[in-house]
Amino acid sequence: MKSFLAILGLAMFTFLPDLSAADAPGRFRHVVLFKFKEGTTPEQIAKVESEFRKLPGRIDAIIDFEWGTSQTVEVELAQGYTHCFLVTFRDKAGLEAYLPHPAHLEFVDLVKPLLDQVHVFDYTSSGQP
């Protein structure tokens, strides 16, 4: 019987969803969408992408980061936004530490003159379905 319970416990543990630090319920997400000004060069955009990707290595509060460019088939709904950046923190306090961080402020100084619009959406993750 003990052997059966041990095997059952191992099987349950093996098939549990992987709730990594970034995927755990309660993580705070910071979604940032960029719409660049007309005339922004591909080199300027590449620099923005590169510098945003460096922030997780410079700001400890960031526990996960991903980004991508729009591939929507609903072009009219995209409203010209081309880039999405998703920054994850352990909690809202992480975002509150990130916003005034010198590395973030330096990034804002770089990107702000190039942006026509920026949209930010913050939320606490409710976890996986």
C-alpha positions in Angstrom: 0.0 0.0 0.0 2.8 2.4 0.9 4.4 1.6 -2.5 1.2 2.4 -4.3 0.8 5.7 -2.5 4.4 6.7 -3.3 3.8 5.9 -7.0 0.5 7.8 -7.0 2.2 10.8 -5.3 5.0 10.7 -7.8 2.6 10.5 -10.7 0.5 13.4 -9.4 3.7 15.5 -8.9 4.9 14.6 -12.4 1.7 15.9 -14.1 1.1 19.1 -12.1 1.2 22.2 -14.3 4.6 23.9 -14.3 4.0 27.1 -12.3 7.4 28.8 -12.8 8.0 32.1 -11.0 6.6 34.0 -13.9 3.5 31.8 -14.3 2.5 31.6 -10.6 -0.9 33.1 -9.7 -0.5 36.6 -8.2 2.3 37.7 -10.4 2.0 41.3 -11.6 2.1 41.9 -15.3 3.0 45.1 -17.1 1.9 45.1 -20.7 3.4 47.9 -22.9 2.3 48.6 -26.5 4.3 50.9 -28.8 3.1 52.8 -31.9 6.2 54.5 -33.4 6.1 57.9 -35.0 6.0 58.0 -38.8 9.6 58.3 -40.0 11.1 56.3 -37.1 13.9 54.3 -38.8 14.3 50.5 -38.6 17.7 51.2 -36.8 16.0 53.3 -34.2 13.4 50.6 -33.6 16.1 47.9 -33.4 17.8 50.1 -30.7 14.6 50.3 -28.7 14.1 46.6 -28.9 17.7 45.9 -27.9 17.6 48.4 -24.9 14.3 47.1 -23.7 15.6 43.5 -23.7 18.5 44.6 -21.5 16.3 45.9 -18.7 15.7 42.4 -17.0 19.5 42.2 -16.5 19.6 45.6 -15.0 16.5 45.7 -12.8 16.2 42.9 -10.2 12.4 43.4 -9.8 11.8 41.9 -13.2 11.3 38.2 -13.0 10.3 37.5 -16.6 10.2 39.4 -19.9 9.0 38.7 -23.4 8.2 40.8 -26.4 7.1 40.6 -30.0 5.8 42.5 -33.0 2.2 42.5 -34.2 1.1 39.7 -36.4 -2.5 40.5 -36.2 -4.9 39.8 -39.1 -7.2 42.5 -37.6 -5.0 45.4 -38.8 -7.7 48.0 -38.2 -7.9 47.0 -34.5 -4.2 47.2 -34.0 -4.5 51.0 -34.5 -0.8 51.2 -35.6 0.7 49.5 -32.5 3.5 47.3 -33.7 5.3 46.2 -30.5 4.2 44.5 -27.3 6.4 44.1 -24.3 5.3 42.0 -21.3 7.2 42.5 -18.1 6.5 40.3 -15.1 7.1 41.1 -11.4 6.5 39.1 -8.2 3.9 41.7 -7.2 2.8 45.3 -7.7 5.6 46.5 -5.5 8.0 45.2 -8.2 6.5 47.5 -10.8 6.6 50.4 -8.3 10.3 49.8 -7.9 10.8 49.4 -11.7 9.2 52.6 -12.8 11.6 55.1 -11.0 14.6 52.8 -11.5 17.5 54.7 -13.3 17.8 52.0 -16.0 14.1 52.3 -16.8 14.2 56.1 -16.8 17.2 56.0 -19.2 15.1 53.7 -21.5 12.1 56.1 -21.3 14.4 59.0 -22.4 15.5 56.9 -25.4 12.1 55.7 -26.6 9.8 58.7 -25.7 10.8 60.9 -28.6 10.2 58.0 -31.1 6.6 57.2 -29.9 3.4 58.4 -31.4 1.4 56.4 -28.8 2.1 54.1 -25.9 -0.5 52.0 -24.2 0.0 50.4 -20.8 -2.1 47.7 -19.1 -1.2 46.3 -15.7 -2.8 43.4 -14.0 -2.4 40.7 -11.4 -2.3 37.2 -13.0 -5.1 34.9 -11.9 -3.0 31.9 -13.0 -3.7 29.2 -15.5 -7.3 28.1 -16.3 
